[in-house]
């Protein structure tokens, strides 16, 4: 019969949200540029675009959840969703490779240039060649790697075990274990973010005045943003768990969240070793 479905693939119907999302992304990017150049209404354009992007996220993923509950995510569709998530995480890995590359470039080949109040000046003129060609430069205090950063490392490692517990509980049909594991992981994620916010408030160096501060805040800040996104991801999974959405045989949404969370854990281990321990070795501790 014409139009009959004789395959396991899910052919998506026409949807307005990709168009809305594209338009919102352009508006948000334009608003960001306008804000950076202090143009009129730049912040309002940025907020409007950001709201549109968030609304698209919500509506689009709501559709995906609805399709999963309707049985449209056949085994072959789930396989391709897994491929997509793997490629997404691979792209995130390369994103952080850029920040690690910058960190190693600044540390192995220190630059004597410092930017203060928008004007480029030379540390040679302020502290001499020997002090300027150090990373971090001589006299700059750094955070103690074995204080709050070590605590946050232990918190993230514990969260990796709790999300794995939740995954195994789901596979074995233990829905209470699934909910408990997710609750613990979310609480640990919020605790990590809170400690990092406090760490930033107490940091002895600002953002943008030297290469050490810029590289530190960009690398750890983007990781913190990923922790926040992962926490939201897990909160959605927790709500779906209470709705009874996941089954031992079909739970890609939770699986994707667990993969993402483990990726966040691994990146933090590299950050802790490279940025906090090795990057501040020998510098005075705040």
ZIGI-V488479 format. One record per residue. RES is the residue in one small letter. SS is DSSP state (a for helix, b for strand, c for the rest). Layout:
res:RES ss:SS
res:RES ss:SS
This chain:
res:x ss:c
res:x ss:c
res:x ss:c
res:x ss:c
res:x ss:c
res:x ss:c
res:x ss:c
res:x ss:c
res:x ss:c
res:x ss:c
res:x ss:c
res:x ss:c
res:x ss:c
res:x ss:c
res:x ss:c
res:x ss:c
res:x ss:a
res:x ss:a
res:x ss:a
res:x ss:a
res:x ss:a
res:x ss:a
res:x ss:a
res:x ss:a
res:x ss:a
res:x ss:a
res:x ss:a
res:x ss:a
res:x ss:a
res:x ss:a
res:x ss:a
res:x ss:a
res:x ss:a
res:x ss:a
res:x ss:a
res:x ss:a
res:x ss:c
res:x ss:c
res:x ss:c
res:x ss:c
res:x ss:c
res:x ss:a
res:x ss:a
res:x ss:a
res:x ss:a
res:x ss:a
res:x ss:a
res:x ss:a
res:x ss:a
res:x ss:a
res:x ss:a
res:x ss:a
res:x ss:a
res:x ss:a
res:x ss:a
res:x ss:a
res:x ss:a
res:x ss:a
res:x ss:a
res:x ss:a
res:x ss:a
res:x ss:a
res:x ss:a
res:x ss:a
res:x ss:a
res:x ss:a
res:x ss:a
res:x ss:a
res:x ss:a
res:x ss:c
res:x ss:c
res:x ss:c
res:x ss:c
res:x ss:c
res:x ss:a
res:x ss:a
res:x ss:a
res:x ss:a
res:x ss:a
res:x ss:a
res:x ss:a
res:x ss:a
res:x ss:a
res:x ss:a
res:x ss:a
res:x ss:a
res:x ss:a
res:x ss:a
res:x ss:a
res:x ss:a
res:x ss:a
res:x ss:a
res:x ss:a
res:x ss:a
res:x ss:a
res:x ss:a
res:x ss:a
res:x ss:a
res:x ss:a
res:x ss:a
res:x ss:a
res:x ss:a
res:x ss:a
res:x ss:a
res:x ss:a
res:x ss:a
res:x ss:a
res:x ss:a
res:x ss:c
res:x ss:c
res:x ss:c
res:x ss:c
res:x ss:b
res:x ss:b
res:x ss:b
res:x ss:b
res:x ss:c
res:x ss:c
res:x ss:b
res:x ss:b
res:x ss:b
res:x ss:b
res:x ss:a
res:x ss:a
res:x ss:a
res:x ss:a
res:x ss:a
res:x ss:c
res:x ss:a
res:x ss:a
res:x ss:a
res:x ss:a
res:x ss:c
res:x ss:c
res:x ss:c
res:x ss:c
res:x ss:c
res:x ss:c
res:x ss:c
res:x ss:c
res:x ss:c
res:x ss:b
res:x ss:c
res:x ss:c
res:x ss:a
res:x ss:a
res:x ss:a
res:x ss:a
res:x ss:a
res:x ss:a
res:x ss:a
res:x ss:a
res:x ss:a
res:x ss:a
res:x ss:a
res:x ss:a
res:x ss:a
res:x ss:a
res:x ss:a
res:x ss:a
res:x ss:a
res:x ss:a
res:x ss:a
res:x ss:a
res:x ss:a
res:x ss:a
res:x ss:a
res:x ss:a
res:x ss:a
res:x ss:a
res:x ss:a
res:x ss:c
res:x ss:c
res:x ss:c
res:x ss:a
res:x ss:a
res:x ss:a
res:x ss:a
res:x ss:a
res:x ss:a
res:x ss:a
res:x ss:a
res:x ss:a
res:x ss:a
res:x ss:a
res:x ss:a
res:x ss:a
res:x ss:a
res:x ss:a
res:x ss:a
res:x ss:a
res:x ss:a
res:x ss:a
res:x ss:a
res:x ss:a
res:x ss:a
res:x ss:a
res:x ss:a
res:x ss:a
res:x ss:a
res:x ss:a
res:x ss:a
res:x ss:c
res:x ss:c
res:x ss:c
res:x ss:c
res:x ss:c
res:x ss:c
res:x ss:c
res:x ss:c
res:x ss:a
res:x ss:a
res:x ss:a
res:x ss:a
res:x ss:a
res:x ss:a
res:x ss:a
res:x ss:a
res:x ss:a
res:x ss:a
res:x ss:a
res:x ss:a
res:x ss:a
res:x ss:a
res:x ss:a
res:x ss:a
res:x ss:a
res:x ss:a
res:x ss:a
res:x ss:a
res:x ss:a
res:x ss:a
res:x ss:a
res:x ss:a
res:x ss:a
res:x ss:a
res:x ss:a
res:x ss:a
res:x ss:a
res:x ss:a
res:x ss:a
res:x ss:a
res:x ss:a
res:x ss:c
res:x ss:c
res:x ss:c
res:x ss:c
res:x ss:c
res:x ss:c
res:x ss:c
res:x ss:c
res:x ss:a
res:x ss:a
res:x ss:a
res:x ss:a
res:x ss:a
res:x ss:a
res:x ss:a
res:x ss:a
res:x ss:a
res:x ss:a
res:x ss:a
res:x ss:a
res:x ss:a
res:x ss:a
res:x ss:a
res:x ss:a
res:x ss:a
res:x ss:a
res:x ss:a
res:x ss:a
res:x ss:a
res:x ss:a
res:x ss:a
res:x ss:a
res:x ss:a
res:x ss:a
res:x ss:a
res:x ss:c
res:x ss:c
res:x ss:c
res:x ss:c
res:x ss:c
res:x ss:c
res:x ss:b
res:x ss:c
